[in-house]
Each structure stands twice: as C-alpha cells, then as structure tokens.
C-alpha cells in the first residue's frame, strides 16, 4: 500500500497471495526520484537498497539486530532530544555487503522502554525527522484497521482468488470514497461515525454535501421533489 504525499489516501495497492514475499513485489515497483519509501524490516534487501539509491529514491526502515555494519562516521546528536546515536555506516561483511553509505540512527522510544534503530540512505535529514518519517508509516496500519472494522473485511463471501480480490478491491474503493468525504467535510467526522451515520441516510432524500457539513439538521421537506414522478395505477 502506497500513500500520497499528504499521507491521507493510497495512490495504489498490490494484492497478492500471502505466500508471496513482500520484498519481491517491492523490487518490481518504480518510484520517482526524490520519493521516500518507508518500510518495515521485512523489506530489507541489499540489492534493492542499492537500486533505490542509484535511482535517487530514499528509504527509511528499521534495522535488524543481526545486521553486520561498519561505522564510518559519528555525527553529533541534538541536545535534549531522544536521539542516542547518528552514524554513517556501511552494511555487510566482506562476502555480502552494500557499498553505499547509510545512516544508522538510534532513538529512544518515549512511549515504551525500548530503543528504535532506523536505517536510511538520506544523509541530509535530521535524525528526529527520519524518526518522524518512519512514525508516519503507521498511517498504513490505521488504513487497514479502518478497512477491517468499518467495512467489515474480516470474512469473505467467496473462496476463489477472483472473489477475494473483488471483495477487497470493492472495500478499498468504498473506503477511498469515505475518506474523500471525510476530508471534504467541514464537520470534524471520525471515520467510524461517518460510516455509521451515512448508512442511516441511504433512504433519506437530502443533499450530500450539506449533510456532511451539518449532519444533525433535519432533512428538508419533500414537497415538489417527486411531482414529476409517474403515478402507478392499480
């Protein structure tokens, strides 16, 4: 799942079987130069990291504890912040290495007693900025959570690959429309409230945009609305 630059709506998604490695799909994607790819540790791949760097694409990920690296430079860390280390490193051993300088940044997690270690090929951003970029990856998790809870994509109506993909794509389209309504409305909707109340309006004749901004007003009268409707004779 790839979010747009504002972090609100996905720009595209790839649906594959669970047995297909995520990094295999990532290698097939192409990004514009200057794009920042944020991924978890399941996407760590030296060849892919090198290809992204050569294409002018930046990445931010979590570093695995078993990764071998050599420190080339120790950078000064900001004072009175939760950054513990900011280093320029080279990954790998003699037989399996990545000859591209990367940043290794240690950040103390203020919410939980743990240290997070980030890895990026962006050598200019501040350490706190890199940590903030990775934190924005949580928007994808929130999107999937909303997809499961609000549109109830927990059970499937069919078992074939076509049935599963049809249901998932339909849910994604519906959620995109709901997110668009949420962003357009002047009223401060939560997504769950929007979904719940929108269901109640399906059989009420009212102007959608007006209702989005003022959801608790009574629906307008229907006088004159259906004057041109054919009369059924029995």
DAKA-V250834 format. One record per residue. N is the residue number from 0. RES is the residue in three letters. PHI is phi in whole degrees, -180 to 180 (NA if undefined). D_FIRST is the distance of its C-alpha to the first C-alpha in Angstrom with 2 decimals. Layout:
# DAKA-V250834
n=N res=RES phi=PHI d_first=D_FIRST
n=N res=RES phi=PHI d_first=D_FIRST
This chain:
# DAKA-V250834
n=0 res=UNK phi=NA d_first=0.00
n=1 res=UNK phi=-121 d_first=3.81
n=2 res=UNK phi=-91 d_first=6.66
n=3 res=UNK phi=-75 d_first=10.09
n=4 res=UNK phi=-66 d_first=13.08
n=5 res=UNK phi=-86 d_first=14.28
n=6 res=UNK phi=77 d_first=11.36
n=7 res=UNK phi=-101 d_first=11.88
n=8 res=UNK phi=-125 d_first=9.81
n=9 res=UNK phi=-67 d_first=6.49
n=10 res=UNK phi=-93 d_first=7.93
n=11 res=UNK phi=-162 d_first=6.33
n=12 res=UNK phi=-141 d_first=4.58
n=13 res=UNK phi=-123 d_first=6.70
n=14 res=UNK phi=-111 d_first=8.97
n=15 res=UNK phi=-136 d_first=11.62
n=16 res=UNK phi=-64 d_first=14.46
n=17 res=UNK phi=-62 d_first=14.38
n=18 res=UNK phi=-76 d_first=16.95
n=19 res=UNK phi=-80 d_first=14.92
n=20 res=UNK phi=-61 d_first=14.24
n=21 res=UNK phi=-63 d_first=10.77
n=22 res=UNK phi=-67 d_first=12.65
n=23 res=UNK phi=-64 d_first=14.11
n=24 res=UNK phi=-69 d_first=11.01
n=25 res=UNK phi=-61 d_first=10.40
n=26 res=UNK phi=-63 d_first=14.04
n=27 res=UNK phi=-87 d_first=13.70
n=28 res=UNK phi=-83 d_first=11.39
n=29 res=UNK phi=-124 d_first=13.55
n=30 res=UNK phi=-121 d_first=13.30
n=31 res=UNK phi=-70 d_first=16.15
n=32 res=UNK phi=-60 d_first=18.69
n=33 res=UNK phi=96 d_first=18.37
n=34 res=UNK phi=-66 d_first=14.58
n=35 res=UNK phi=-110 d_first=13.73
n=36 res=UNK phi=-95 d_first=11.05
n=37 res=UNK phi=-113 d_first=10.77
n=38 res=UNK phi=-145 d_first=10.34
n=39 res=UNK phi=-88 d_first=12.50
n=40 res=UNK phi=-70 d_first=15.58
n=41 res=UNK phi=-70 d_first=14.25
n=42 res=UNK phi=-101 d_first=13.24
n=43 res=UNK phi=-67 d_first=16.78
n=44 res=UNK phi=-155 d_first=18.42
n=45 res=UNK phi=-60 d_first=21.38
n=46 res=UNK phi=-65 d_first=21.31
n=47 res=UNK phi=-68 d_first=17.70
n=48 res=UNK phi=-60 d_first=18.56
n=49 res=UNK phi=-66 d_first=21.66
n=50 res=UNK phi=-63 d_first=20.05
n=51 res=UNK phi=-62 d_first=17.65
n=52 res=UNK phi=-63 d_first=20.78
n=53 res=UNK phi=-67 d_first=22.87
n=54 res=UNK phi=-88 d_first=20.50
n=55 res=UNK phi=78 d_first=20.66
n=56 res=UNK phi=-102 d_first=17.07
n=57 res=UNK phi=-97 d_first=16.95
n=58 res=UNK phi=-138 d_first=15.10
n=59 res=UNK phi=-135 d_first=15.55
n=60 res=UNK phi=-146 d_first=15.43
n=61 res=UNK phi=-89 d_first=17.81
n=62 res=UNK phi=-93 d_first=20.86
n=63 res=UNK phi=-76 d_first=22.17
n=64 res=UNK phi=-71 d_first=25.76
n=65 res=UNK phi=-92 d_first=27.08
n=66 res=UNK phi=-78 d_first=26.15
n=67 res=UNK phi=-93 d_first=29.27
n=68 res=UNK phi=-151 d_first=29.66
n=69 res=UNK phi=-122 d_first=32.52
n=70 res=UNK phi=-82 d_first=32.98
n=71 res=UNK phi=-102 d_first=34.09
n=72 res=UNK phi=-157 d_first=34.26
n=73 res=UNK phi=-103 d_first=34.44
n=74 res=UNK phi=-99 d_first=33.30
n=75 res=UNK phi=-72 d_first=34.75
n=76 res=UNK phi=-96 d_first=32.69
n=77 res=UNK phi=-66 d_first=32.94
n=78 res=UNK phi=-79 d_first=35.66
n=79 res=UNK phi=57 d_first=35.23
n=80 res=UNK phi=-124 d_first=31.49
n=81 res=UNK phi=-95 d_first=29.56
n=82 res=UNK phi=-86 d_first=28.96
n=83 res=UNK phi=-96 d_first=31.00
n=84 res=UNK phi=-157 d_first=30.52
n=85 res=UNK phi=-140 d_first=29.16
n=86 res=UNK phi=-128 d_first=29.85
n=87 res=UNK phi=-98 d_first=29.38
n=88 res=UNK phi=-133 d_first=29.06
n=89 res=UNK phi=-121 d_first=28.92
n=90 res=UNK phi=-87 d_first=27.13
n=91 res=UNK phi=97 d_first=28.75
n=92 res=UNK phi=-101 d_first=32.24
n=93 res=UNK phi=-63 d_first=34.69
n=94 res=UNK phi=-87 d_first=33.44
n=95 res=UNK phi=-144 d_first=29.68
n=96 res=UNK phi=-142 d_first=28.69
n=97 res=UNK phi=-121 d_first=26.54
n=98 res=UNK phi=-85 d_first=28.90
n=99 res=UNK phi=-133 d_first=26.65
n=100 res=UNK phi=-69 d_first=27.40
n=101 res=UNK phi=-127 d_first=24.73
n=102 res=UNK phi=-98 d_first=24.88
n=103 res=UNK phi=-114 d_first=25.25
n=104 res=UNK phi=-123 d_first=25.19
n=105 res=UNK phi=-100 d_first=26.45
n=106 res=UNK phi=-131 d_first=25.86
n=107 res=UNK phi=-82 d_first=27.59
n=108 res=UNK phi=-77 d_first=25.50
n=109 res=UNK phi=-77 d_first=27.64
n=110 res=UNK phi=-85 d_first=26.22
n=111 res=UNK phi=-133 d_first=26.81
n=112 res=UNK phi=-76 d_first=29.45
n=113 res=UNK phi=-151 d_first=27.33
n=114 res=UNK phi=-110 d_first=26.62
n=115 res=UNK phi=-99 d_first=23.15
n=116 res=UNK phi=-117 d_first=23.13
n=117 res=UNK phi=-105 d_first=20.60
n=118 res=UNK phi=-132 d_first=20.47
n=119 res=UNK phi=-151 d_first=19.78
n=120 res=UNK phi=-98 d_first=21.26
n=121 res=UNK phi=-88 d_first=21.81
n=122 res=UNK phi=-94 d_first=25.55
n=123 res=UNK phi=-108 d_first=26.28
n=124 res=UNK phi=-60 d_first=24.17
n=125 res=UNK phi=-67 d_first=26.02
n=126 res=UNK phi=-61 d_first=25.26
n=127 res=UNK phi=-67 d_first=24.47
n=128 res=UNK phi=-67 d_first=22.04
n=129 res=UNK phi=-61 d_first=20.10
n=130 res=UNK phi=-64 d_first=20.10
n=131 res=UNK phi=-67 d_first=18.97
n=132 res=UNK phi=-63 d_first=15.98
n=133 res=UNK phi=-66 d_first=14.86
n=134 res=UNK phi=-63 d_first=15.68
n=135 res=UNK phi=-67 d_first=13.25
n=136 res=UNK phi=-60 d_first=10.38
n=137 res=UNK phi=-63 d_first=11.77
n=138 res=UNK phi=-60 d_first=10.40
n=139 res=UNK phi=-67 d_first=7.09
n=140 res=UNK phi=-64 d_first=9.79
n=141 res=UNK phi=-66 d_first=11.81
n=142 res=UNK phi=-64 d_first=9.50
n=143 res=UNK phi=-66 d_first=9.47
n=144 res=UNK phi=-62 d_first=13.13
n=145 res=UNK phi=-65 d_first=13.96
n=146 res=UNK phi=-63 d_first=12.59
n=147 res=UNK phi=-75 d_first=14.91
n=148 res=UNK phi=-82 d_first=17.76
n=149 res=UNK phi=-77 d_first=18.15
n=150 res=UNK phi=-106 d_first=17.46
n=151 res=UNK phi=57 d_first=18.76
n=152 res=UNK phi=-87 d_first=16.30
n=153 res=UNK phi=-117 d_first=18.31
n=154 res=UNK phi=-123 d_first=20.60
n=155 res=UNK phi=-117 d_first=20.39
n=156 res=UNK phi=-82 d_first=23.09
n=157 res=UNK phi=-140 d_first=23.17
n=158 res=UNK phi=-116 d_first=22.85
n=159 res=UNK phi=-77 d_first=22.33
n=160 res=UNK phi=-60 d_first=19.10
n=161 res=UNK phi=-66 d_first=19.53
n=162 res=UNK phi=-66 d_first=20.14
n=163 res=UNK phi=-64 d_first=17.11
n=164 res=UNK phi=-66 d_first=14.74
n=165 res=UNK phi=-62 d_first=16.83
n=166 res=UNK phi=-67 d_first=16.60
n=167 res=UNK phi=-68 d_first=12.83
n=168 res=UNK phi=-64 d_first=12.44
n=169 res=UNK phi=-62 d_first=15.38
n=170 res=UNK phi=-65 d_first=14.04
n=171 res=UNK phi=-63 d_first=10.85
n=172 res=UNK phi=-63 d_first=13.42
n=173 res=UNK phi=-63 d_first=15.78
n=174 res=UNK phi=-68 d_first=13.62
n=175 res=UNK phi=-62 d_first=12.80
n=176 res=UNK phi=-64 d_first=16.59
n=177 res=UNK phi=-65 d_first=17.41
n=178 res=UNK phi=-65 d_first=15.44
n=179 res=UNK phi=-64 d_first=17.26
n=180 res=UNK phi=-62 d_first=20.50
n=181 res=UNK phi=-64 d_first=19.98
n=182 res=UNK phi=-73 d_first=19.55
n=183 res=UNK phi=-78 d_first=22.47
n=184 res=UNK phi=-69 d_first=24.85
n=185 res=UNK phi=-82 d_first=27.45
n=186 res=UNK phi=-77 d_first=27.78
n=187 res=UNK phi=-81 d_first=25.74
n=188 res=UNK phi=-74 d_first=23.79
n=189 res=UNK phi=-90 d_first=21.77
n=190 res=UNK phi=-63 d_first=19.11
n=191 res=UNK phi=-65 d_first=21.07
n=192 res=UNK phi=-68 d_first=24.33
n=193 res=UNK phi=-62 d_first=23.06
n=194 res=UNK phi=-63 d_first=21.97
n=195 res=UNK phi=-65 d_first=25.29
n=196 res=UNK phi=-76 d_first=27.55
n=197 res=UNK phi=-64 d_first=25.97
n=198 res=UNK phi=-59 d_first=26.83
n=199 res=UNK phi=-73 d_first=30.40
n=200 res=UNK phi=-94 d_first=30.66
n=201 res=UNK phi=-64 d_first=29.90
n=202 res=UNK phi=-111 d_first=33.63
n=203 res=UNK phi=-118 d_first=34.88
n=204 res=UNK phi=-84 d_first=35.79
n=205 res=UNK phi=-158 d_first=34.57
n=206 res=UNK phi=-78 d_first=32.83
n=207 res=UNK phi=-62 d_first=29.11
n=208 res=UNK phi=-67 d_first=28.81
n=209 res=UNK phi=-66 d_first=32.03
n=210 res=UNK phi=-66 d_first=30.97
n=211 res=UNK phi=-59 d_first=27.68
n=212 res=UNK phi=-83 d_first=29.84
n=213 res=UNK phi=-134 d_first=32.72
n=214 res=UNK phi=-73 d_first=31.56
n=215 res=UNK phi=-105 d_first=34.82
n=216 res=UNK phi=-81 d_first=37.26
n=217 res=UNK phi=-67 d_first=39.10
n=218 res=UNK phi=-65 d_first=38.22
n=219 res=UNK phi=-68 d_first=40.66
n=220 res=UNK phi=-66 d_first=43.64
n=221 res=UNK phi=-100 d_first=43.44
n=222 res=UNK phi=-62 d_first=46.84
n=223 res=UNK phi=84 d_first=46.78
n=224 res=UNK phi=-72 d_first=43.19
n=225 res=UNK phi=-113 d_first=44.18
n=226 res=UNK phi=-64 d_first=47.65
n=227 res=UNK phi=-89 d_first=46.92
n=228 res=UNK phi=-77 d_first=45.69
n=229 res=UNK phi=-66 d_first=47.91
n=230 res=UNK phi=-89 d_first=50.15
n=231 res=UNK phi=-81 d_first=50.11
n=232 res=UNK phi=-108 d_first=53.64
n=233 res=UNK phi=-117 d_first=54.66
